[in-house]
Amino acid sequence: MNSSSTPFVSIVMPALNEEKYIAASIGSLLPVDGTLDYELLVMEGGSTDQTRSIVEQLAATNPRIKLLHNPRRIQSAAINIAAERCDPKSNIMVRADCHALYPADFVKNCARALREANAASVVVSMRAVGRSPIQKAIAAAQNSRIGNGGSRHRNASFSGYVDHGHHAAFDRAVFRSLGGYDESAPYNEDAEFDARLTRSGRLIYLDGRLTLDYYPRESFASLARQYFRHGWGRANTLLKHAMRPRVRQVLPVVVLLMCVASFAAWPVVGAVALLPPAAYVGACLAWGLLLSIRDREPWYILTGVAAITMHLSWALGFLKRFGEHGLQKTLAGFGLRGPGSLGAGRNSTHSE
């Protein structure tokens, strides 16, 4: 890590149709004048709403805000393009999210943590918050153990070296030397990069003091799509790097397979076969009811529905990727190429 006491920081924010969130997110990120040398690059992926015009208005009052085009649209491409097009003085990149609000001095503190921890990457804690009733219920699920499985970056009281977390800051030179994010897979680019980063012998530091507020999806349908992609991406990373899944990653798959087996056995053994999935659903709904009573928030009663949506969608995506991998191996035996191939992408051939 560059030891300069006055680093130049490039804040990179991928954006696509974020008119509801982007202005507030940028406002919370901008360092106080004179406290840090920085630029903020909004990597716009072809929005059809007012995202571009909002950023252009902000840039008119602050020339450090720059609107750049991301022709490949996906977030991994946005960060990779920015890593190449940053100001030449830039030695730190901070990855930012439109769906988040950041604490005061977030960027400056990320840069300080990167230097003091002698790390190549700093990750941070997340606290989900909601505006609408359903978004509040989804946030409650993501903040609870039933929804996050005890992930360390969901625990704002923990700081220390980890192998993965919510990406915040990078040593730009290290990021580029490892080839950046792998664009051959559209999801889970952060965990895949962390696997290469740690295997290279470099450190990832989780600073629990730098907790951001994150706005989750606003409907159960969009939540299901998001977690399906999360599950697919996690399986893809495990396959690519021959990694073993954690217990919390296996449990949703076990639950889904249990449900499928129970419904398949129903015509044979009768209603008793439905007891296991009924117990699972009942436990999740009871969790939501208890949260609703404890926090006096009526909409938290839907937290159980959100958790079920997250678990089963994640498991479906996870199994789909493993199914594609099995088909790929079978077709490879016949000299053919299957879907979801792990073949070399733009960034997957760089040494680790």
SVG drawing of the C-alpha trace seen along z (x, -y; Angstrom):
<svg xmlns="http://www.w3.org/2000/svg" viewBox="-52 -25 57 69">
<polyline fill="none" stroke="black" stroke-width="0.4" points="0.0,0.0 1.2,-3.5 2.3,-5.2 1.6,-8.7 0.0,-10.8 -2.1,-12.6 -3.5,-9.9 -5.5,-10.7 -8.8,-8.6 -11.0,-7.6 -14.5,-7.0 -16.2,-4.7 -20.0,-4.3 -21.7,-1.9 -25.1,-3.2 -28.1,-1.9 -31.6,-3.5 -30.9,-4.8 -32.8,-8.1 -34.4,-7.4 -31.1,-6.9 -28.1,-8.3 -28.2,-12.0 -28.4,-11.1 -25.7,-8.5 -23.3,-10.9 -24.1,-13.6 -23.2,-11.3 -19.9,-10.2 -18.4,-13.6 -15.4,-14.5 -15.5,-17.9 -13.6,-20.4 -9.9,-20.4 -9.8,-17.2 -9.0,-14.8 -7.9,-14.9 -10.4,-12.9 -12.6,-12.3 -16.0,-10.6 -16.6,-8.6 -20.2,-7.6 -20.0,-4.6 -23.4,-4.9 -24.6,-1.7 -27.3,-3.1 -30.0,-4.3 -33.5,-5.0 -34.6,-7.1 -33.2,-10.5 -30.0,-9.1 -27.8,-10.8 -29.4,-14.2 -29.2,-14.1 -25.4,-13.3 -24.9,-16.0 -26.5,-18.6 -24.3,-17.5 -21.2,-17.6 -22.1,-21.2 -21.6,-22.3 -18.6,-20.0 -16.1,-19.3 -14.7,-16.4 -17.9,-14.5 -17.5,-12.9 -20.0,-10.9 -18.5,-8.0 -20.1,-5.4 -20.0,-1.8 -20.8,0.0 -20.7,3.5 -23.3,2.4 -22.4,4.9 -20.8,3.7 -17.6,5.6 -17.0,3.9 -17.7,0.5 -15.0,0.9 -12.5,2.3 -13.0,-0.5 -12.7,-3.0 -9.5,-1.4 -8.0,-2.1 -9.4,-5.6 -8.8,-7.0 -6.7,-10.1 -3.0,-9.1 -2.5,-10.4 -5.0,-7.9 -3.6,-5.2 -6.8,-4.2 -10.1,-3.2 -13.3,-3.3 -16.2,-1.3 -19.5,-2.9 -23.2,-1.8 -26.1,-3.9 -28.3,-2.0 -26.4,-3.2 -25.9,-6.1 -22.4,-6.5 -21.2,-7.8 -19.3,-11.1 -15.7,-10.9 -16.3,-7.5 -13.8,-7.9 -11.1,-9.4 -11.5,-6.7 -11.4,-3.9 -8.1,-5.3 -6.7,-5.6 -7.8,-2.0 -6.2,-0.7 -2.9,-2.3 -2.9,-1.5 -3.9,2.2 -1.3,2.6 -4.0,4.2 -4.7,4.4 -8.5,4.1 -10.8,2.7 -14.3,4.1 -17.0,2.7 -20.2,3.6 -23.7,3.1 -26.9,2.3 -30.0,2.7 -32.7,0.0 -36.1,-0.4 -38.4,-3.1 -41.5,-1.3 -43.2,1.4 -42.0,4.4 -38.5,2.9 -38.4,2.6 -39.3,6.2 -36.7,7.3 -34.1,5.1 -35.0,6.8 -34.5,10.2 -31.1,9.2 -30.0,7.8 -31.0,10.9 -29.1,14.1 -31.9,16.0 -31.2,13.9 -27.5,13.4 -26.3,16.6 -23.9,14.7 -21.7,13.1 -19.0,11.0 -19.6,8.0 -23.2,7.8 -21.7,7.4 -20.8,3.8 -19.0,4.7 -16.3,6.7 -13.0,5.5 -10.1,7.6 -8.6,9.5 -11.1,11.6 -11.2,13.5 -14.3,11.7 -16.6,8.8 -18.6,5.9 -16.0,4.1 -15.1,0.5 -11.5,-0.4 -8.6,1.1 -5.0,0.4 -5.4,-0.5 -2.1,0.9 -2.9,4.3 -6.4,4.4 -4.9,3.8 -2.1,6.3 -4.6,9.1 -6.6,8.2 -9.5,6.6 -12.9,8.2 -13.6,11.3 -16.2,10.2 -16.7,13.7 -19.2,14.3 -21.9,11.6 -22.4,12.2 -20.3,12.6 -17.4,10.7 -16.4,9.5 -16.0,12.9 -14.2,14.2 -11.7,11.3 -11.2,11.8 -10.3,15.5 -7.5,14.4 -6.4,11.6 -6.0,13.8 -4.3,16.5 -1.8,13.9 -0.8,13.4 -2.4,10.0 -4.7,8.9 -8.3,7.9 -9.3,5.8 -12.9,5.5 -13.4,2.2 -16.5,2.6 -16.6,-1.2 -17.3,-2.1 -20.9,-0.8 -23.0,-2.0 -26.8,-2.0 -28.0,0.1 -31.4,0.0 -32.4,3.5 -34.9,4.5 -38.4,3.2 -40.4,6.3 -40.2,10.0 -40.0,10.6 -36.9,8.5 -35.5,9.9 -35.9,13.4 -34.1,12.5 -31.3,10.9 -30.7,13.9 -31.0,16.3 -28.1,14.4 -26.2,14.5 -26.6,18.2 -25.5,18.8 -22.5,16.5 -21.4,18.1 -21.5,21.6 -19.5,20.3 -16.8,18.9 -16.6,22.2 -16.3,24.2 -13.7,21.9 -11.4,21.9 -12.2,25.5 -13.4,24.0 -15.5,25.7 -18.8,24.0 -19.5,22.8 -22.2,24.3 -24.4,21.2 -24.1,21.6 -25.1,25.3 -28.1,24.9 -30.4,23.2 -29.7,25.9 -30.5,28.6 -33.8,26.8 -34.8,26.6 -33.9,30.3 -35.8,31.2 -38.9,29.4 -38.7,31.0 -38.3,34.5 -41.2,33.9 -43.6,32.9 -42.4,35.8 -43.1,38.2 -46.5,36.7 -48.5,38.9 -46.8,42.0 -46.8,41.4 -49.5,38.8 -49.6,35.5 -46.9,36.6 -44.3,36.0 -45.1,32.2 -44.1,31.9 -40.5,30.9 -41.3,28.0 -44.2,27.0 -41.8,26.8 -39.3,24.7 -42.0,22.2 -43.5,22.0 -40.1,21.2 -39.4,18.4 -42.9,16.9 -42.6,17.2 -39.2,15.3 -40.9,12.5 -43.8,12.4 -41.4,12.1 -39.4,9.3 -42.6,7.5 -43.7,7.7 -40.2,6.9 -39.7,3.8 -43.3,2.8 -43.2,2.7 -46.2,4.4 -44.6,4.9 -41.8,6.9 -44.3,9.8 -43.3,10.2 -39.6,10.8 -40.2,14.6 -41.6,14.3 -38.5,12.4 -36.2,15.0 -37.9,17.8 -37.6,16.0 -33.9,15.4 -33.2,19.0 -35.0,20.8 -34.0,18.3 -30.3,18.5 -30.5,22.3 -32.1,22.5 -29.4,20.3 -26.7,22.3 -28.0,25.6 -28.5,24.2 -24.8,23.3 -23.8,26.8 -26.2,28.3 -24.7,26.3 -21.2,27.4 -22.3,31.0 -23.7,30.5 -20.6,28.7 -18.4,31.6 -20.6,34.1 -20.6,32.1 -16.8,31.6 -16.5,35.4 -18.0,35.2 -15.9,32.2 -18.7,29.7 -19.0,26.5 -21.9,26.2 -23.7,23.3 -22.2,21.4 -18.7,22.4 -15.8,21.4 -13.7,20.6 -11.2,17.8 -12.9,14.4 -11.4,10.9 -9.8,11.1 -9.6,14.7 -6.2,15.5 -4.1,13.2 -1.8,14.8 -2.8,15.1"/>
</svg>
